[in-house]
């Protein structure tokens, strides 16, 4: 019986070994094995919680109520999440091969925790707090989340997590750098992202238009698979990235 995954793993390995500029693009699926559920879909977070807590107007008008849910989801529920094999495999690729950057839609900080250095956080980072009044930033460990809503110690302004709420724009630097990567990459890895969230989903399309080989890792086919993917590796991110890493580094040894 033909093992399609093994065939495609070899194709992906060859593409990566011959690449001059590799970019990875990650979504919620890469962090599922770390215990962080996706936001949409059958068991997604938004089937259990009301998305209004991440709407800017509601947040400012009802800061305590919004913060109670935000704390529960992002700091209690997600608080113990650790980087998994897929995060570590990407960090190794950055160190050992031509992976130049990771663009992530995730806000969980797990790429940095795995050791990656160049990460463009398209939607921000939950481990950073931002004062909505004076723009001072804090690490989450500096803030007592037992006292809600948290306030800035400099100006008394309301603090919010430094990730994108509904109604906010993408951080300019992350936006610019992400699309620049789409123009530079000759191999573009899509990991755990389905292509349903804009404007992030247009980045891989831009890479394809610029001639990149698109390697997709997902447990199921997506709009990317049907539209732009050149090599599809079906499976969980951690399992597939572990196999890919083994193939890559046996070639390097």
FENJOTA-V453553 format. One record per residue. N is the residue number from 1. PHI is phi as a letter, one per 40 degrees, with the letter a starting at -180 (none if undefined). D_LAST is the distance of its C-alpha to the last C-alpha in Angstrom with 1 decimal. Layout:
N_PHI_D_LAST + N_PHI_D_LAST
//
This chain:
1_none_30.0 + 2_c_27.7 + 3_c_25.2 + 4_c_25.5 + 5_c_23.0 + 6_c_20.2 + 7_c_21.3 + 8_c_21.4 + 9_c_18.1 + 10_c_16.5 + 11_c_18.9 + 12_c_18.0 + 13_c_14.2 + 14_c_15.2 + 15_c_17.7 + 16_c_15.5 + 17_c_12.9 + 18_c_16.0 + 19_c_17.9 + 20_c_19.2 + 21_a_20.9 + 22_b_20.2 + 23_b_22.9 + 24_b_23.2 + 25_b_26.7 + 26_b_27.5 + 27_b_30.7 + 28_d_32.3 + 29_c_30.3 + 30_c_27.1 + 31_b_29.3 + 32_d_31.1 + 33_c_28.7 + 34_c_29.6 + 35_g_33.2 + 36_b_34.4 + 37_c_36.3 + 38_c_36.7 + 39_c_39.9 + 40_b_41.1 + 41_g_41.4 + 42_d_42.8 + 43_b_41.9 + 44_c_41.3 + 45_d_42.7 + 46_c_45.4 + 47_c_46.9 + 48_b_47.7 + 49_b_48.4 + 50_c_50.6 + 51_c_48.7 + 52_c_51.7 + 53_c_50.4 + 54_b_47.9 + 55_c_50.6 + 56_d_51.5 + 57_c_55.2 + 58_c_55.2 + 59_d_53.0 + 60_c_55.4 + 61_c_58.5 + 62_b_57.3 + 63_c_54.7 + 64_c_55.3 + 65_c_55.1 + 66_c_52.0 + 67_c_50.3 + 68_c_51.0 + 69_c_49.0 + 70_c_46.2 + 71_c_45.9 + 72_c_45.8 + 73_c_43.1 + 74_c_40.8 + 75_b_41.2 + 76_b_42.2 + 77_c_40.7 + 78_c_37.4 + 79_d_37.5 + 80_c_35.2 + 81_c_32.5 + 82_b_28.9 + 83_d_25.7 + 84_b_23.9 + 85_d_20.5 + 86_c_20.8 + 87_c_21.8 + 88_c_18.9 + 89_c_16.3 + 90_c_18.1 + 91_c_18.0 + 92_c_14.3 + 93_c_14.2 + 94_c_16.7 + 95_c_14.8 + 96_b_11.3 + 97_b_12.6 + 98_c_16.0 + 99_c_18.0 + 100_c_21.1 + 101_a_23.5 + 102_b_24.7 + 103_b_28.2 + 104_b_29.7 + 105_c_33.0 + 106_c_32.7 + 107_b_34.6 + 108_c_33.0 + 109_g_30.8 + 110_c_27.9 + 111_c_25.3 + 112_c_26.3 + 113_c_26.4 + 114_c_22.7 + 115_h_21.9 + 116_c_22.0 + 117_b_23.8 + 118_b_25.1 + 119_b_27.1 + 120_b_30.2 + 121_c_32.5 + 122_c_34.7 + 123_b_37.2 + 124_g_37.0 + 125_a_36.1 + 126_c_38.1 + 127_c_37.2 + 128_b_39.3 + 129_b_43.1 + 130_b_45.2 + 131_c_48.9 + 132_c_50.8 + 133_b_53.4 + 134_b_51.9 + 135_g_48.2 + 136_c_47.0 + 137_b_43.7 + 138_b_42.8 + 139_c_39.9 + 140_d_40.9 + 141_c_41.0 + 142_c_43.8 + 143_b_46.0 + 144_c_48.2 + 145_c_48.0 + 146_c_50.8 + 147_b_53.2 + 148_b_53.3 + 149_c_53.2 + 150_c_51.2 + 151_b_52.8 + 152_c_51.6 + 153_c_52.7 + 154_c_53.5 + 155_b_55.7 + 156_g_56.2 + 157_c_54.6 + 158_c_53.0 + 159_c_49.2 + 160_b_47.0 + 161_c_43.3 + 162_c_41.5 + 163_b_40.4 + 164_c_42.2 + 165_c_45.4 + 166_c_47.2 + 167_h_49.1 + 168_b_46.7 + 169_c_44.7 + 170_c_41.0 + 171_d_40.1 + 172_d_40.3 + 173_c_37.2 + 174_c_35.0 + 175_c_36.7 + 176_c_36.3 + 177_c_32.7 + 178_c_31.8 + 179_c_33.6 + 180_c_32.1 + 181_c_28.6 + 182_c_29.9 + 183_c_30.9 + 184_c_27.7 + 185_c_25.0 + 186_b_23.7 + 187_b_21.9 + 188_b_23.9 + 189_c_22.9 + 190_b_26.0 + 191_b_25.6 + 192_g_28.6 + 193_b_31.2 + 194_b_34.1 + 195_g_35.6 + 196_c_38.9 + 197_b_39.2 + 198_b_40.3 + 199_c_39.7 + 200_d_36.1 + 201_c_35.8 + 202_c_36.6 + 203_c_33.4 + 204_c_31.1 + 205_c_34.0 + 206_c_34.0 + 207_c_30.3 + 208_c_30.9 + 209_c_34.0 + 210_c_31.9 + 211_g_29.5 + 212_c_26.6 + 213_c_24.8 + 214_c_25.7 + 215_b_23.4 + 216_b_25.5 + 217_b_24.7 + 218_a_28.0 + 219_c_29.7 + 220_b_32.5 + 221_c_33.2 + 222_b_34.5 + 223_c_36.5 + 224_c_33.2 + 225_d_32.1 + 226_c_35.5 + 227_b_35.5 + 228_b_32.4 + 229_c_29.2 + 230_c_27.2 + 231_b_24.6 + 232_b_25.9 + 233_b_23.8 + 234_c_26.5 + 235_i_26.1 + 236_c_26.0 + 237_d_23.9 + 238_c_22.1 + 239_c_21.4 + 240_c_20.2 + 241_c_18.1 + 242_c_16.3 + 243_c_15.6 + 244_c_14.6 + 245_c_12.2 + 246_c_10.6 + 247_c_10.4 + 248_c_9.1 + 249_c_6.1 + 250_c_5.2 + 251_c_5.6 + 252_c_3.8 + 253_c_0.0
//
